[in-house]
């Protein structure tokens, strides 16, 4: 019973992969290598467009694209996926050039491998792609938070300036007034600042 439980737990923790490959023969070989490496191929598709149409319904951890030579149509499709359904993307290409690789990385590809793959490297290549994706997502989140904090700070500073002018008080007093209103109303400081600015604009 314990062995069955352990097996079910391991299966539930498998990374789920969407595999896109124009060649059914190559797809079969790659699927076998992924399965042996401990991954679950949850979706097999022949065109990247098919993947775009199904991304909303798929529950996958990463995307692997295996093709002979990536083109600009692929870049456009990958840009859509990265924008609407960001996932780690690993591209295997038989042929490509440095410019195409750079473009692919810019539109959201986590790893780009040229000239084939081997079954012994599949697991590490997928895990590297996932790790890079997670790192980039963390950096993007941190940057977004920094931008939000800066924007909120500007709003609060503007509200303080309005209060200083209208109430004839100093900066410390204006900030204290904003905080008191926020606490009394159980609202965020930036929300109160927006209200102060809105009222000032309304009254002129």
N, C-alpha and C positions, 0 to 999 in steps of 0.2 A: 504493500500500500504506500509506503514511504517513497519507493522508487517511482511509482506512478505520479505521486504528488510532485516530486522533484522534476520529473520530465515535463509535467504540465507547466510548472513555473518557468523552466528554461524556455519552453516554446512560447510562452506569453511574453518573454523578454526579447524575443528575436527581433532584429531590425527588419522592418518591412521595406522591400525595394520595388520600385517601378522600373521595369527594364524596357527600353526602347531600342529596337534593332530591326533594320530593314531586311536582314537575312535571317530566315527562320533557323537555318543550320547553325549559324554563329550564335544566335540567341539561345539555342538549346545547350550548346557547349558552355556558354557563359552562365546560364541558369544553373547548370549542374555544379559549376565551380562555386557559385554563390551559395548554393544549398550546402555543399560540403564544407564551406567556410562558416556555416552557422546562420546564414541569412535566409529570410523568407521572401521569395519573389511573389509579391502580392498582385502584380499586374504585368502583363506582357503586351506590348504594343508595337506596331510596325511603323507608325508615324508619330512625330512629335505633336502634330496637330490633334491626333487622337488623345494624347495625354492631356493637352490643354482642355479639351472638352470634358474630360473625366476627373480632373484634379479636384473639383469641389466635392466629389463623392469618395475619392480614394483616401485611405488612411495609411499613409506611407511615411517612412523616415528619411528616405533618400531616393534620388533618381539617377539611374545609370543609362547613358546613351552610348551605344556602340555603332559606329558608322565608318564608312570608308574615308570620306573627306568632308568635314563640316563646311557649310556655306553661309552666306549672309541671311538666307531664309531661316536657318537654324538659329542664328543670333537673335533675329526678331522674335521667334517663338520663345526662346529662353528668357528674353527680356520680359515677356508677358508673364511667364511662370514666376520669375523672381519678383515681379511687382505684385501679382495677385495671390500667389500661393508659394511663398519662399520655402525652399527645401535645399538640402545639400545636393549639388549636381556634380556628377563625375562623368567626364566624357572620355571615351576610348576612341581614338582615331587612327586609321592605318596611315593616313597622310595628312599633313597640315603644315602651316608655316608660322613663323613667330608673330606676324601681324594678327592672324586669325586667333592664335592662342591668347594674345593680349586682349583682343576684342571680346572673346568669350569670357575671360576673367572679369572684365568690366561689366558684363551684363548679368553676372551672378554665378558663373561656373566656379565651383570650389576647387576642383582638380581637373587637369587636362593631361592625358597620357597618350603619347604618340607612339606608333609602331608596336601595337599589340600589348597583351597582358599575359600573365601566367597564373595558373590556379594557385600557386604558392603565394602570390602577391595580392590576390584579390581582397582578402580580408583587410590587410594593412592599408591598401589604397582606399577602400571604402571608409574605413575608420578615420583616415587622414582627411578625407573630404568632409566628413561629418564634423570633425574637430575644427577644421578651418571655418566651416559655415557657422558653427556655434560661437567661435571667437569673433567673427565679423558681425554677427547679430548682436553680441554683447557690446561691441564697440559702437555699433549704430544706435543701440538703445541708450548707451551712455551719452552719445553726442546729442540725441534727441532730448534727453533730460536736461543737458546743459543749455541747449537752445531754449527750452521751455522755462528754465530757471532765469535765464537772462531776460527773456521777454516779460516774465512776471515781475522781475525786479524793475524793469523800465516802467511798467504800469504803476507799481507802488510808488516809485519816485515821482511820477507825474501827479499822482493823487496827493502825495505829500506837498508838492509844490502848490497845488490848488488850495489845500487847507491852510498852508502858511500864508498865502495871499488873502484868502477870505477871512480867516480867523485871526490874522495878525499875530501868528505864533511862530516859534522857531521849529527847526526840523525835528528835534527830539519830541516836542509836544505834539506835532502833527502825526508822527509815527505812533505815539502813545494813543492818540485819539482813534487812529485806524484800528489798532489792536483791540481797544476797548469795544468798539462797534462790532468787530469781528467776533469777539468772545460773547458779547451780549446776544448776538443773532445766531451764534453757533455756525458761523460761515468762515470760509477761508479768507485770509488777508487780501489776496489778489481779487477775490470776488467783491469785497467791499471797495477796493480801489477802483475797480471797473464801475461800480455804482456811483462813486464820487465823481469820476470823470464824466459819466453819462449825465449826471445831474447838472454838472457845470456846463456841459455843452448845451443842455436843454435850456438852462436859464440865461446862457450867454455871458 
